[in-house]
Amino acid sequence: MTTLKNAFFKREKISFRDQGKGRVVVLLHGFLGSKELWGSLPLDLAKSYRVIAIDLPGHGDTPCLGYAHSMDLMAKCVKAVLDSLKLKKYVIIGHSMGGYAALAFADLFPDQLRGLCLFHSTAYADTNEKKQDRLRAVNLVKASKNLFTKNTIHNLFAAKNLKYLKNEIAFAAKIARHTGKQGIIAALHGMKDRPRRDLILGLVEYPIMMVIGEQDNVLPYKQLLEQSELIKNKTVLYLEHDGHMGFLESPKVTQKAIRAFLRKCF
């Protein structure tokens, strides 16, 4: 059974989906995403776990909370949702920006985690060059939000998958178009200013998984493989043919690997 619910954070309604029973898995979508973007993954995991998929601030059905959404703010928003459900221990799976928020959560609330999955995400901060790209993106969003979202979504998929995954791309593009201009800008500023958190990878005892796409246009796979060596208790899923959207590009492979990782955490 799937239930749409709301929790309150900073007097605003935070939208989330709650399905399944058992040990708790929290899904945090990426930039321009929503709780719906995960495709068939939540339904698959809900056969064995309780799955909480949250709309982060300025995305999906959760309103914008300010000019900039820091990753710490997003983590506190997630904590408010989980506290409203009286949940104490869980695994967080964060895609891209959701991974940055998950790392902030791990930093702020270390005792709550049983495991952490960085799904096409990084613990490093933006380089100076990347920060400039974020600021240029802000100007592009202000000029033409729809053009920006269309180009960004296409870039998230491996180039060779574009002709095979038209339905998946259209699905992701529809969700991106629903994202408000101010929510996009707030997320860009939050990602630009996030601190590096790679120290966490080597300190924590709980399992950490990294999902890496060889064809990722956003995060270089070699850098992510290097980063994975920092993890004390690691699982790595390397997707040779995928870009930045492995859960849509190779759903069966990623679901099987995530299930194996969750068994390790619980």
C-alpha positions, 0 to 999 in steps of 0.5 A: 500500500502506498500513501502520500503524506506531508510533514512540516518543516519551517511551517511548510508542508514537505511531501513524501510517499510512504510504502511497504513495511519493515526496515526503513529505506529513505530515497532522496532524489536528485536535482530537477527530480522528485519522489516519483523519479525513482521509477520502479525502484520504490515498488521493488524495494517495498516488497521487503522494506518500508520505503520513504521517498521525499520531495526535497525543498523546491522540488516535486510537491514541496515548496521553496524555502528560501533563495538558497537551499543548503544541503544542511537545510535539506538534511534537516528537512529530511530529519523532520519527515523521519521524526514525524514518523517516529523513525530512529534507524534507516538506510538513506539512498541519495541520487546526485544532489540527494547524495549531497543531502544524505552526506549532510545528514550523515554529518549532522545525524550520524547515529540514525544511519544503518547505511548510505548509498551515493547513487551517482553522487560525490562527497567532494565539493564543487571545484571553482570551475564547477561553481562558475558553471552553477552561476551560469546555470542560474542565469540560464534558468532565469532566461529560459527555465524550460530550455535549461531543464530540457538540455540538463535532463538529456545530459544526465543519460548516456549518449548512446542510451538517448535513442533507446530510452525515449520514454524514460527521458520524457518521464524525467523531463516532465518532472523537471518541467514541474520544478519551479524556477526558484526551486531550481535556483535555490538548489544550484546555490546550495550545491555550489556552496556545499562543503566537502564531506569525504572524511565521513567515508573513511570514518563511519562503520556502517556500509556505504555503497557508490553507484558509478556510471562509466558514461556519466557526463556530470561526475567523472567515473575515474574520480568516483572510483578513486573516492570509493577507495576511501570507504571503510565498508564499501560496495561499488556498483559500476555501470559500464553502459550508463550515465547519471540515471542508472535506476532508469537506464539499468533498473533491474541491475540496480535494483538487484544490487541495492537489495544486496546492499540493504541486506548487508546494512540490516 
